[in-house]
Amino acid sequence: MSTQPDPPPAVGREQAEEAVRTLLRWAGDDPAREGLLDTPARVAKAYREWFSGYALDPDDYLARTFREVEGYDEMIVLRDIEYESHCEHHMAPIIGRVHVGYLPDGKVVGISKLARVVEAYSRRLQVQEKMTAQIAGCIQRALQPLGVGVVVEGAHECMTTRGVHKRGVSMITSTMLGSFREDARTRAEFLRFIEVGGGVRR
């Protein structure tokens, strides 16, 4: 018997727009006034873009790999992949960068596909720690490399626009798998490539 949870019920665009009108009324405004008439439709359209990652399978992006690399077996690093996400606690934006590295074991993948993996996971409601692990796990599953390293930097608007209201604060998370976790020299080389450790590059 399957233990998978049932998928969430489908929600139509009209229902989504009505939910926005409810929030506008709850906030104290009138969704029927001229300036807000088109807001529910705009918000629904924005949500389709912001959360488009739910319709994507990140593993698909890494399905096509290449073995003709002339025996290349050194670290591959893609840094400064910009992302936009939303925290699942307050639905506030998270803006930052992802740095990805892996040590190939006979096969590599097009670098744009790594960026697409980041985008697929970031365009969902997220916790930065979870997103970091998801990106690393996806690369590990698809490429079976000797090691994977993922470092994520993020500025969380749920902290800057509400609550403690602290600006200029960024959060850094990392997931190290295989040789990146087990070998201090490999890990140090990766962090040196992305310039984390002696101060995050700005």
PyRosetta script that sets phi, psi and omega in degrees:
from pyrosetta import init, pose_from_sequence

init()
pose = pose_from_sequence("MSTQPDPPPAVGREQAEEAVRTLLRWAGDDPAREGLLDTPARVAKAYREWFSGYALDPDDYLARTFREVEGYDEMIVLRDIEYESHCEHHMAPIIGRVHVGYLPDGKVVGISKLARVVEAYSRRLQVQEKMTAQIAGCIQRALQPLGVGVVVEGAHECMTTRGVHKRGVSMITSTMLGSFREDARTRAEFLRFIEVGGGVRR")
pose.set_psi(1, 135.3)
pose.set_omega(1, -176.7)
pose.set_phi(2, -69.0)
pose.set_psi(2, 139.3)
pose.set_omega(2, 176.6)
pose.set_phi(3, -104.9)
pose.set_psi(3, 4.7)
pose.set_omega(3, 179.5)
pose.set_phi(4, -68.8)
pose.set_psi(4, 136.0)
pose.set_omega(4, 177.8)
pose.set_phi(5, -66.9)
pose.set_psi(5, 151.9)
pose.set_omega(5, 177.1)
pose.set_phi(6, -64.6)
pose.set_psi(6, 144.0)
pose.set_omega(6, 177.5)
pose.set_phi(7, -65.2)
pose.set_psi(7, 151.1)
pose.set_omega(7, 178.7)
pose.set_phi(8, -63.7)
pose.set_psi(8, 148.5)
pose.set_omega(8, -179.9)
pose.set_phi(9, -63.2)
pose.set_psi(9, 145.8)
pose.set_omega(9, 179.7)
pose.set_phi(10, -67.4)
pose.set_psi(10, 141.6)
pose.set_omega(10, 178.5)
pose.set_phi(11, -120.5)
pose.set_psi(11, 127.2)
pose.set_omega(11, 179.3)
pose.set_phi(12, -79.2)
pose.set_psi(12, 163.4)
pose.set_omega(12, -179.1)
pose.set_phi(13, -61.8)
pose.set_psi(13, -38.3)
pose.set_omega(13, 179.8)
pose.set_phi(14, -62.4)
pose.set_psi(14, -39.6)
pose.set_omega(14, 177.8)
pose.set_phi(15, -64.6)
pose.set_psi(15, -40.2)
pose.set_omega(15, 179.3)
pose.set_phi(16, -63.4)
pose.set_psi(16, -43.2)
pose.set_omega(16, -179.5)
pose.set_phi(17, -66.2)
pose.set_psi(17, -37.4)
pose.set_omega(17, 178.5)
pose.set_phi(18, -66.5)
pose.set_psi(18, -34.8)
pose.set_omega(18, 176.7)
pose.set_phi(19, -62.8)
pose.set_psi(19, -37.7)
pose.set_omega(19, 177.2)
pose.set_phi(20, -65.5)
pose.set_psi(20, -41.7)
pose.set_omega(20, 177.7)
pose.set_phi(21, -60.6)
pose.set_psi(21, -38.9)
pose.set_omega(21, 177.6)
pose.set_phi(22, -61.8)
pose.set_psi(22, -44.2)
pose.set_omega(22, 178.8)
pose.set_phi(23, -64.5)
pose.set_psi(23, -38.0)
pose.set_omega(23, 178.1)
pose.set_phi(24, -63.0)
pose.set_psi(24, -42.4)
pose.set_omega(24, 177.7)
pose.set_phi(25, -66.1)
pose.set_psi(25, -40.3)
pose.set_omega(25, -179.9)
pose.set_phi(26, -64.5)
pose.set_psi(26, -33.7)
pose.set_omega(26, 178.3)
pose.set_phi(27, -72.4)
pose.set_psi(27, -16.2)
pose.set_omega(27, 177.0)
pose.set_phi(28, 109.9)
pose.set_psi(28, 9.4)
pose.set_omega(28, -178.6)
pose.set_phi(29, -111.3)
pose.set_psi(29, 176.5)
pose.set_omega(29, -177.7)
pose.set_phi(30, -112.0)
pose.set_psi(30, 107.2)
pose.set_omega(30, -178.9)
pose.set_phi(31, -64.0)
pose.set_psi(31, -10.8)
pose.set_omega(31, 179.8)
pose.set_phi(32, -89.2)
pose.set_psi(32, -7.6)
pose.set_omega(32, 179.5)
pose.set_phi(33, -73.7)
pose.set_psi(33, 157.5)
pose.set_omega(33, -170.4)
pose.set_phi(34, -53.9)
pose.set_psi(34, -45.3)
pose.set_omega(34, -175.4)
pose.set_phi(35, -67.8)
pose.set_psi(35, -18.1)
pose.set_omega(35, -177.3)
pose.set_phi(36, -110.2)
pose.set_psi(36, -0.2)
pose.set_omega(36, -175.9)
pose.set_phi(37, -56.8)
pose.set_psi(37, -41.5)
pose.set_omega(37, -177.1)
pose.set_phi(38, -95.0)
pose.set_psi(38, -1.0)
pose.set_omega(38, -176.5)
pose.set_phi(39, -61.6)
pose.set_psi(39, -44.7)
pose.set_omega(39, 179.4)
pose.set_phi(40, -57.2)
pose.set_psi(40, -40.5)
pose.set_omega(40, 178.9)
pose.set_phi(41, -67.3)
pose.set_psi(41, -40.1)
pose.set_omega(41, 179.7)
pose.set_phi(42, -65.1)
pose.set_psi(42, -41.5)
pose.set_omega(42, -179.9)
pose.set_phi(43, -65.3)
pose.set_psi(43, -42.7)
pose.set_omega(43, 178.6)
pose.set_phi(44, -60.7)
pose.set_psi(44, -41.8)
pose.set_omega(44, 178.4)
pose.set_phi(45, -64.8)
pose.set_psi(45, -41.2)
pose.set_omega(45, 178.8)
pose.set_phi(46, -63.6)
pose.set_psi(46, -39.5)
pose.set_omega(46, 179.3)
pose.set_phi(47, -63.1)
pose.set_psi(47, -37.6)
pose.set_omega(47, 177.4)
pose.set_phi(48, -58.3)
pose.set_psi(48, -38.5)
pose.set_omega(48, -179.9)
pose.set_phi(49, -77.6)
pose.set_psi(49, -48.4)
pose.set_omega(49, -176.3)
pose.set_phi(50, -61.1)
pose.set_psi(50, -35.3)
pose.set_omega(50, -174.5)
pose.set_phi(51, -113.8)
pose.set_psi(51, 29.7)
pose.set_omega(51, 179.9)
pose.set_phi(52, -67.6)
pose.set_psi(52, -13.6)
pose.set_omega(52, -179.4)
pose.set_phi(53, -64.6)
pose.set_psi(53, -22.5)
pose.set_omega(53, 179.3)
pose.set_phi(54, -66.7)
pose.set_psi(54, -23.0)
pose.set_omega(54, -179.3)
pose.set_phi(55, -91.4)
pose.set_psi(55, 1.3)
pose.set_omega(55, -176.3)
pose.set_phi(56, -111.5)
pose.set_psi(56, 146.4)
pose.set_omega(56, 173.7)
pose.set_phi(57, -109.1)
pose.set_psi(57, 103.5)
pose.set_omega(57, -176.2)
pose.set_phi(58, -56.1)
pose.set_psi(58, -32.7)
pose.set_omega(58, -179.7)
pose.set_phi(59, -61.3)
pose.set_psi(59, -30.5)
pose.set_omega(59, -179.8)
pose.set_phi(60, -61.7)
pose.set_psi(60, -33.9)
pose.set_omega(60, -178.1)
pose.set_phi(61, -65.1)
pose.set_psi(61, -27.5)
pose.set_omega(61, -176.5)
pose.set_phi(62, -102.4)
pose.set_psi(62, 11.5)
pose.set_omega(62, -177.3)
pose.set_phi(63, -68.4)
pose.set_psi(63, -31.6)
pose.set_omega(63, -179.3)
pose.set_phi(64, -97.1)
pose.set_psi(64, 115.0)
pose.set_omega(64, -179.5)
pose.set_phi(65, -119.5)
pose.set_psi(65, 168.9)
pose.set_omega(65, -177.8)
pose.set_phi(66, -126.0)
pose.set_psi(66, 135.2)
pose.set_omega(66, 178.9)
pose.set_phi(67, -108.7)
pose.set_psi(67, -15.9)
pose.set_omega(67, -178.3)
pose.set_phi(68, -83.9)
pose.set_psi(68, 77.5)
pose.set_omega(68, -177.2)
pose.set_phi(69, -121.9)
pose.set_psi(69, 20.7)
pose.set_omega(69, 177.6)
pose.set_phi(70, 54.7)
pose.set_psi(70, 36.3)
pose.set_omega(70, 177.2)
pose.set_phi(71, 76.6)
pose.set_psi(71, 12.9)
pose.set_omega(71, -178.7)
pose.set_phi(72, -59.7)
pose.set_psi(72, 125.9)
pose.set_omega(72, -177.0)
pose.set_phi(73, -137.7)
pose.set_psi(73, 21.8)
pose.set_omega(73, 177.1)
pose.set_phi(74, -97.0)
pose.set_psi(74, 171.0)
pose.set_omega(74, -175.5)
pose.set_phi(75, -63.5)
pose.set_psi(75, 142.5)
pose.set_omega(75, 174.7)
pose.set_phi(76, -116.3)
pose.set_psi(76, 126.5)
pose.set_omega(76, -176.6)
pose.set_phi(77, -129.9)
pose.set_psi(77, 132.8)
pose.set_omega(77, 173.0)
pose.set_phi(78, -122.0)
pose.set_psi(78, 115.8)
pose.set_omega(78, -174.8)
pose.set_phi(79, -116.2)
pose.set_psi(79, 164.6)
pose.set_omega(79, 176.8)
pose.set_phi(80, 61.4)
pose.set_psi(80, 41.5)
pose.set_omega(80, 172.9)
pose.set_phi(81, -80.9)
pose.set_psi(81, 107.9)
pose.set_omega(81, -178.1)
pose.set_phi(82, -72.2)
pose.set_psi(82, 144.3)
pose.set_omega(82, 177.6)
pose.set_phi(83, -142.7)
pose.set_psi(83, 157.9)
pose.set_omega(83, 173.4)
pose.set_phi(84, -130.2)
pose.set_psi(84, 127.0)
pose.set_omega(84, 179.4)
pose.set_phi(85, -137.7)
pose.set_psi(85, -175.0)
pose.set_omega(85, 177.1)
pose.set_phi(86, -138.2)
pose.set_psi(86, 135.9)
pose.set_omega(86, -179.3)
pose.set_phi(87, -74.4)
pose.set_psi(87, 144.0)
pose.set_omega(87, -176.1)
pose.set_phi(88, -80.0)
pose.set_psi(88, -7.3)
pose.set_omega(88, -179.6)
pose.set_phi(89, -86.3)
pose.set_psi(89, -40.9)
pose.set_omega(89, -178.1)
pose.set_phi(90, -124.9)
pose.set_psi(90, -2.3)
pose.set_omega(90, -177.3)
pose.set_phi(91, 59.4)
pose.set_psi(91, 29.9)
pose.set_omega(91, 177.2)
pose.set_phi(92, -93.7)
pose.set_psi(92, 153.0)
pose.set_omega(92, -176.8)
pose.set_phi(93, -64.4)
pose.set_psi(93, 147.4)
pose.set_omega(93, 167.0)
pose.set_phi(94, -122.3)
pose.set_psi(94, 123.5)
pose.set_omega(94, -177.8)
pose.set_phi(95, -121.6)
pose.set_psi(95, 132.3)
pose.set_omega(95, -179.7)
pose.set_phi(96, -174.4)
pose.set_psi(96, -156.3)
pose.set_omega(96, -177.9)
pose.set_phi(97, -137.3)
pose.set_psi(97, 151.8)
pose.set_omega(97, 177.5)
pose.set_phi(98, -121.8)
pose.set_psi(98, 138.6)
pose.set_omega(98, 175.0)
pose.set_phi(99, -118.7)
pose.set_psi(99, 128.2)
pose.set_omega(99, -174.7)
pose.set_phi(100, -125.1)
pose.set_psi(100, 136.5)
pose.set_omega(100, 174.1)
pose.set_phi(101, -142.5)
pose.set_psi(101, 148.8)
pose.set_omega(101, 173.8)
pose.set_phi(102, -149.8)
pose.set_psi(102, 155.7)
pose.set_omega(102, 178.6)
pose.set_phi(103, -106.6)
pose.set_psi(103, 104.6)
pose.set_omega(103, -171.5)
pose.set_phi(104, -67.1)
pose.set_psi(104, 151.4)
pose.set_omega(104, 175.3)
pose.set_phi(105, -125.8)
pose.set_psi(105, 60.8)
pose.set_omega(105, 174.9)
pose.set_phi(106, 102.1)
pose.set_psi(106, -14.8)
pose.set_omega(106, 178.8)
pose.set_phi(107, -145.2)
pose.set_psi(107, 148.3)
pose.set_omega(107, 179.9)
pose.set_phi(108, -129.4)
pose.set_psi(108, 173.7)
pose.set_omega(108, -179.0)
pose.set_phi(109, -133.0)
pose.set_psi(109, 153.0)
pose.set_omega(109, 176.8)
pose.set_phi(110, -57.8)
pose.set_psi(110, 136.2)
pose.set_omega(110, -172.7)
pose.set_phi(111, -65.3)
pose.set_psi(111, -29.6)
pose.set_omega(111, 178.8)
pose.set_phi(112, -63.8)
pose.set_psi(112, -26.3)
pose.set_omega(112, -180.0)
pose.set_phi(113, -69.0)
pose.set_psi(113, -32.3)
pose.set_omega(113, 176.6)
pose.set_phi(114, -64.6)
pose.set_psi(114, -40.8)
pose.set_omega(114, 177.8)
pose.set_phi(115, -64.7)
pose.set_psi(115, -35.5)
pose.set_omega(115, 179.8)
pose.set_phi(116, -70.2)
pose.set_psi(116, -32.8)
pose.set_omega(116, 175.2)
pose.set_phi(117, -62.3)
pose.set_psi(117, -44.8)
pose.set_omega(117, 177.5)
pose.set_phi(118, -58.6)
pose.set_psi(118, -45.5)
pose.set_omega(118, -178.0)
pose.set_phi(119, -64.8)
pose.set_psi(119, -39.6)
pose.set_omega(119, -178.3)
pose.set_phi(120, -62.9)
pose.set_psi(120, -41.0)
pose.set_omega(120, 179.8)
pose.set_phi(121, -78.3)
pose.set_psi(121, -34.3)
pose.set_omega(121, -176.6)
pose.set_phi(122, -72.9)
pose.set_psi(122, -27.0)
pose.set_omega(122, -179.2)
pose.set_phi(123, -86.9)
pose.set_psi(123, 51.0)
pose.set_omega(123, 174.4)
pose.set_phi(124, -144.2)
pose.set_psi(124, 164.9)
pose.set_omega(124, 169.9)
pose.set_phi(125, -66.0)
pose.set_psi(125, 130.1)
pose.set_omega(125, -168.2)
pose.set_phi(126, -137.1)
pose.set_psi(126, 160.8)
pose.set_omega(126, 161.5)
pose.set_phi(127, -116.6)
pose.set_psi(127, 130.7)
pose.set_omega(127, -172.0)
pose.set_phi(128, -58.0)
pose.set_psi(128, -38.8)
pose.set_omega(128, 179.4)
pose.set_phi(129, -60.9)
pose.set_psi(129, -42.7)
pose.set_omega(129, -179.7)
pose.set_phi(130, -65.9)
pose.set_psi(130, -44.1)
pose.set_omega(130, -179.4)
pose.set_phi(131, -60.7)
pose.set_psi(131, -40.0)
pose.set_omega(131, 178.4)
pose.set_phi(132, -59.4)
pose.set_psi(132, -46.7)
pose.set_omega(132, -179.9)
pose.set_phi(133, -67.4)
pose.set_psi(133, -36.9)
pose.set_omega(133, -179.5)
pose.set_phi(134, -64.0)
pose.set_psi(134, -44.0)
pose.set_omega(134, -179.7)
pose.set_phi(135, -62.5)
pose.set_psi(135, -46.6)
pose.set_omega(135, 179.9)
pose.set_phi(136, -63.1)
pose.set_psi(136, -42.8)
pose.set_omega(136, -179.6)
pose.set_phi(137, -63.6)
pose.set_psi(137, -37.8)
pose.set_omega(137, 179.0)
pose.set_phi(138, -63.7)
pose.set_psi(138, -45.6)
pose.set_omega(138, 179.6)
pose.set_phi(139, -64.1)
pose.set_psi(139, -40.7)
pose.set_omega(139, 179.9)
pose.set_phi(140, -63.2)
pose.set_psi(140, -44.4)
pose.set_omega(140, -179.6)
pose.set_phi(141, -62.8)
pose.set_psi(141, -44.5)
pose.set_omega(141, -171.8)
pose.set_phi(142, -76.9)
pose.set_psi(142, -41.6)
pose.set_omega(142, -172.3)
pose.set_phi(143, -101.1)
pose.set_psi(143, -19.2)
pose.set_omega(143, -175.2)
pose.set_phi(144, 48.0)
pose.set_psi(144, 51.1)
pose.set_omega(144, -178.6)
pose.set_phi(145, -77.5)
pose.set_psi(145, 176.1)
pose.set_omega(145, 176.9)
pose.set_phi(146, -73.0)
pose.set_psi(146, -24.2)
pose.set_omega(146, 178.5)
pose.set_phi(147, -168.9)
pose.set_psi(147, 156.8)
pose.set_omega(147, 179.2)
pose.set_phi(148, -137.0)
pose.set_psi(148, 139.6)
pose.set_omega(148, 172.5)
pose.set_phi(149, -131.6)
pose.set_psi(149, 133.7)
pose.set_omega(149, 177.1)
pose.set_phi(150, -133.9)
pose.set_psi(150, 127.1)
pose.set_omega(150, 174.6)
pose.set_phi(151, -123.0)
pose.set_psi(151, 130.9)
pose.set_omega(151, -178.3)
pose.set_phi(152, -121.2)
pose.set_psi(152, 130.4)
pose.set_omega(152, 172.2)
pose.set_phi(153, -109.1)
pose.set_psi(153, 138.5)
pose.set_omega(153, 179.9)
pose.set_phi(154, -149.9)
pose.set_psi(154, 138.0)
pose.set_omega(154, 170.8)
pose.set_phi(155, -102.2)
pose.set_psi(155, 123.5)
pose.set_omega(155, -171.8)
pose.set_phi(156, -103.4)
pose.set_psi(156, 114.3)
pose.set_omega(156, -178.2)
pose.set_phi(157, -70.0)
pose.set_psi(157, -17.9)
pose.set_omega(157, 175.7)
pose.set_phi(158, -67.3)
pose.set_psi(158, -17.6)
pose.set_omega(158, 178.0)
pose.set_phi(159, -98.8)
pose.set_psi(159, -27.6)
pose.set_omega(159, -175.6)
pose.set_phi(160, -92.6)
pose.set_psi(160, -26.6)
pose.set_omega(160, -175.9)
pose.set_phi(161, -107.7)
pose.set_psi(161, -3.0)
pose.set_omega(161, 179.4)
pose.set_phi(162, -151.7)
pose.set_psi(162, 178.0)
pose.set_omega(162, 176.4)
pose.set_phi(163, 61.7)
pose.set_psi(163, -118.0)
pose.set_omega(163, -175.7)
pose.set_phi(164, -78.3)
pose.set_psi(164, -13.8)
pose.set_omega(164, 177.3)
pose.set_phi(165, 52.2)
pose.set_psi(165, 52.6)
pose.set_omega(165, 178.7)
pose.set_phi(166, -105.7)
pose.set_psi(166, 118.0)
pose.set_omega(166, -179.5)
pose.set_phi(167, -97.6)
pose.set_psi(167, 161.0)
pose.set_omega(167, 177.9)
pose.set_phi(168, 74.8)
pose.set_psi(168, 14.2)
pose.set_omega(168, -179.8)
pose.set_phi(169, -102.2)
pose.set_psi(169, 131.9)
pose.set_omega(169, 175.6)
pose.set_phi(170, -124.5)
pose.set_psi(170, 150.0)
pose.set_omega(170, 179.9)
pose.set_phi(171, -108.1)
pose.set_psi(171, 137.8)
pose.set_omega(171, 178.2)
pose.set_phi(172, -121.7)
pose.set_psi(172, 127.0)
pose.set_omega(172, 176.1)
pose.set_phi(173, -126.7)
pose.set_psi(173, 155.6)
pose.set_omega(173, 179.8)
pose.set_phi(174, -145.7)
pose.set_psi(174, 150.0)
pose.set_omega(174, 170.2)
pose.set_phi(175, -130.7)
pose.set_psi(175, 125.1)
pose.set_omega(175, 178.8)
pose.set_phi(176, -119.6)
pose.set_psi(176, 126.8)
pose.set_omega(176, -179.7)
pose.set_phi(177, -123.1)
pose.set_psi(177, 153.6)
pose.set_omega(177, 176.6)
pose.set_phi(178, 59.8)
pose.set_psi(178, -131.8)
pose.set_omega(178, -175.9)
pose.set_phi(179, -64.2)
pose.set_psi(179, -24.5)
pose.set_omega(179, 178.4)
pose.set_phi(180, -68.1)
pose.set_psi(180, -28.3)
pose.set_omega(180, 177.1)
pose.set_phi(181, -89.1)
pose.set_psi(181, -39.0)
pose.set_omega(181, -171.2)
pose.set_phi(182, -85.6)
pose.set_psi(182, -27.2)
pose.set_omega(182, -175.3)
pose.set_phi(183, -111.8)
pose.set_psi(183, 112.3)
pose.set_omega(183, -177.6)
pose.set_phi(184, -62.6)
pose.set_psi(184, -32.2)
pose.set_omega(184, -179.5)
pose.set_phi(185, -69.6)
pose.set_psi(185, -40.4)
pose.set_omega(185, 177.2)
pose.set_phi(186, -64.2)
pose.set_psi(186, -44.1)
pose.set_omega(186, 179.2)
pose.set_phi(187, -62.7)
pose.set_psi(187, -43.3)
pose.set_omega(187, -179.8)
pose.set_phi(188, -64.7)
pose.set_psi(188, -37.1)
pose.set_omega(188, 178.4)
pose.set_phi(189, -64.2)
pose.set_psi(189, -43.1)
pose.set_omega(189, 178.2)
pose.set_phi(190, -61.8)
pose.set_psi(190, -48.0)
pose.set_omega(190, -179.6)
pose.set_phi(191, -64.8)
pose.set_psi(191, -31.5)
pose.set_omega(191, 176.8)
pose.set_phi(192, -68.4)
pose.set_psi(192, -40.0)
pose.set_omega(192, 178.4)
pose.set_phi(193, -60.2)
pose.set_psi(193, -39.5)
pose.set_omega(193, -177.5)
pose.set_phi(194, -96.1)
pose.set_psi(194, -0.6)
pose.set_omega(194, 176.3)
pose.set_phi(195, 60.4)
pose.set_psi(195, 45.8)
pose.set_omega(195, 172.3)
pose.set_phi(196, -111.5)
pose.set_psi(196, 133.6)
pose.set_omega(196, -177.5)
pose.set_phi(197, 126.2)
pose.set_psi(197, -47.3)
pose.set_omega(197, 175.9)
pose.set_phi(198, -98.6)
pose.set_psi(198, 17.7)
pose.set_omega(198, -177.5)
pose.set_phi(199, 118.2)
pose.set_psi(199, 129.5)
pose.set_omega(199, -177.7)
pose.set_phi(200, -70.2)
pose.set_psi(200, 132.2)
pose.set_omega(200, -179.3)
pose.set_phi(201, -68.0)
pose.set_psi(201, 135.4)
pose.set_omega(201, 178.9)
pose.set_phi(202, -113.4)
pose.dump_pdb("model.pdb")
